[in-house]
């Protein structure tokens, strides 16, 4: 994805996304491990994910037993998002290779068995969701789906596996549903609603509460960056501001995005000036001349957005 689009998309999604989607977006802001030359080229496998790396900090314990936690589900879902570009069999085989890369043999074998159960659960979930009856409110519909998922899991996982894989996401989903109930309660005054929402957030486990607050922190940080720039801060000062709030690696990534955004604005300004010059000539420019102007500065994908600047 174009870095400029990524930055704008992240900020837009942070501003408007809700429920478990915010939780997943917040997770995406955590600092990723760096790829090295010795690591495999994952995304000859799924090209649409180029520029990312497999999710999930999976591990084994001191006895080489698999640690079953939410990170396993993140790894499985990361690869399963490639369905359509690769077959399920190819994805399952690639997950197996990734498990072998990260885990010792005993834990890798246990993870493969868990993957089999995870895929069976996902297939069964499709049928369960088709059978759900219409609910009177969005909150009731979401609660019905969550209840059905929780019942279905008992057919495929042990209680320990259920707790490890799904406890965090269930806690977040339950809180999201409770927020929907509060927002829909017309008997509450604005102040009462605010108090109930604050109390609900306070009851979240600390990691989930931090994840929920992460989007707001990012937005506040970027507001601080804009204020600092308006006061004359240079790129080094902005880097230090972001590094203190996030991490040096995250600050470096934002700096890269800033440079791409500045380059985009520069090219747009030059394009608009050149186009205006063409349009002000004695004869209207040909379609070929206008296209040549676009091709000189923008890729085919970028040209899809030019209409907003013409």
SVG drawing of the C-alpha trace seen along z (x, -y; Angstrom):
<svg xmlns="http://www.w3.org/2000/svg" viewBox="-37 -32 58 65">
<polyline fill="none" stroke="black" stroke-width="0.4" points="0.0,0.0 1.2,-3.5 2.6,-4.9 0.6,-8.1 -2.6,-6.1 -1.6,-4.0 -1.1,-6.9 -4.3,-8.6 -6.2,-5.3 -4.9,-4.5 -5.9,-7.9 -9.3,-7.7 -10.0,-4.3 -8.8,-5.2 -11.2,-8.1 -14.3,-6.2 -13.9,-2.4 -15.7,-0.7 -16.0,2.6 -13.4,5.3 -12.1,3.6 -10.5,0.8 -8.9,3.5 -7.3,5.0 -6.3,1.7 -4.6,0.8 -2.7,4.0 -1.4,3.0 0.3,-0.1 2.5,2.1 6.1,2.1 6.8,5.0 9.9,7.1 12.4,6.1 12.9,8.5 16.5,9.5 18.2,10.8 18.2,14.3 14.4,14.4 12.2,15.8 10.4,13.8 6.9,14.3 5.0,12.3 5.9,14.1 3.1,16.2 0.4,13.5 1.3,10.4 -1.5,8.2 0.2,8.3 3.6,7.1 5.2,4.8 3.8,6.6 5.0,9.7 3.1,12.6 1.3,11.6 1.4,13.5 4.1,13.7 3.8,17.5 6.0,19.4 6.6,22.6 7.3,22.9 10.4,24.3 9.1,27.9 8.6,27.3 4.9,27.3 2.9,24.9 1.7,21.7 -1.9,21.4 -2.8,17.7 -4.5,15.1 -1.2,14.7 -1.9,18.1 -5.2,17.0 -3.6,13.8 -1.1,15.9 -3.8,18.2 -6.1,15.3 -3.2,13.4 -2.6,16.2 -6.3,17.0 -6.8,13.4 -5.1,14.6 -8.0,16.8 -8.8,15.9 -5.2,15.4 -4.2,18.8 -6.2,22.0 -7.0,23.1 -4.6,26.1 -1.8,23.8 -2.4,21.4 -2.6,24.3 0.7,25.6 2.3,22.2 1.1,21.9 2.7,25.2 6.0,24.0 5.8,20.9 5.1,22.9 8.2,25.0 10.2,21.8 9.2,20.4 8.6,23.4 10.4,26.5 9.0,29.9 6.7,30.8 5.1,27.3 4.9,27.1 3.0,30.5 0.6,29.2 0.0,26.0 -0.8,27.9 -3.4,29.9 -4.9,26.7 -4.9,25.2 -7.0,28.2 -9.5,27.6 -9.5,23.8 -10.3,24.4 -13.1,26.8 -14.5,24.2 -14.3,21.5 -16.2,23.7 -18.9,24.5 -19.2,20.9 -20.4,20.0 -23.3,22.4 -24.1,21.1 -24.2,17.5 -26.5,18.4 -29.0,19.9 -29.1,16.9 -32.5,15.3 -33.0,11.5 -32.6,9.5 -34.5,6.4 -31.4,4.2 -27.8,4.2 -26.6,4.9 -29.0,7.9 -27.7,9.2 -24.1,8.8 -24.8,10.5 -26.6,13.4 -23.6,13.9 -21.1,13.9 -23.2,16.3 -23.4,18.7 -19.6,18.5 -18.9,19.2 -21.2,22.3 -19.7,23.6 -16.1,23.4 -16.8,26.1 -17.2,28.6 -13.6,27.9 -11.4,26.7 -10.7,27.4 -11.5,24.8 -7.9,23.9 -7.6,23.4 -10.8,21.3 -9.5,19.1 -6.1,18.7 -7.4,18.1 -10.5,16.0 -10.6,14.5 -9.2,11.1 -11.3,10.7 -14.4,11.8 -13.8,9.3 -13.5,6.5 -16.6,7.7 -18.6,7.9 -17.6,4.4 -18.4,3.2 -21.9,4.7 -22.4,3.0 -21.4,-0.3 -24.0,0.2 -26.6,0.7 -25.5,-2.4 -25.6,-4.5 -29.0,-3.2 -30.5,-3.9 -32.7,-7.0 -33.4,-7.2 -29.9,-8.4 -28.8,-12.0 -25.6,-12.9 -23.7,-13.1 -25.1,-9.7 -24.1,-8.1 -20.6,-9.5 -20.3,-8.2 -21.5,-4.7 -19.1,-4.6 -16.2,-5.6 -17.1,-3.0 -17.3,-0.3 -13.9,-1.2 -12.4,-1.2 -13.5,2.5 -11.6,3.6 -8.4,5.6 -5.4,3.3 -4.0,4.5 -7.4,4.1 -7.9,0.7 -4.5,-0.4 -5.4,0.9 -8.7,-1.0 -6.9,-4.2 -4.2,-3.7 -6.1,-5.3 -6.9,-8.4 -3.2,-8.6 -2.1,-8.5 -4.6,-11.2 -3.5,-13.4 0.1,-12.9 -0.5,-14.0 -2.3,-17.1 0.8,-17.8 3.0,-17.3 1.0,-19.8 1.1,-22.3 4.9,-21.8 5.4,-22.3 3.3,-25.5 5.6,-26.7 8.7,-26.1 9.7,-22.6 12.0,-20.9 12.0,-17.2 14.4,-16.2 12.2,-17.7 9.1,-16.0 11.0,-12.7 11.9,-13.1 8.3,-14.0 7.0,-10.8 9.8,-8.6 9.0,-9.7 5.3,-9.0 5.6,-5.7 9.0,-4.3 12.0,-5.2 11.0,-2.6 7.4,-4.0 8.8,-7.6 11.0,-6.5 8.0,-5.0 6.0,-8.2 8.9,-10.2 8.9,-8.1 5.2,-8.7 5.7,-12.4 8.3,-12.4 6.0,-10.6 3.1,-12.9 5.3,-16.0 6.4,-14.5 2.8,-13.9 1.8,-17.5 4.8,-18.8 3.9,-16.7 0.2,-17.7 1.2,-21.4 3.5,-21.1 0.8,-19.1 -1.9,-21.7 0.4,-24.5 1.4,-22.6 -2.2,-21.6 -3.4,-25.2 -0.8,-26.3 -2.0,-23.8 -5.6,-24.7 -4.9,-28.4 -3.4,-28.0 -5.1,-29.2 -6.6,-25.7 -7.8,-23.1 -5.2,-20.5 -5.8,-17.0 -6.6,-14.0 -3.2,-12.6 -1.4,-15.7 -3.2,-15.7 -2.5,-12.0 1.1,-12.5 1.2,-15.1 -0.4,-12.7 2.0,-9.9 5.0,-12.1 4.4,-12.4 1.9,-9.7 1.5,-6.0 -1.7,-4.4 -3.0,-3.9 -2.2,-7.5 -4.0,-8.8 -7.2,-7.4 -7.2,-10.1 -6.3,-13.0 -9.9,-13.9 -10.1,-15.5 -7.3,-17.9 -8.4,-18.9"/>
</svg>
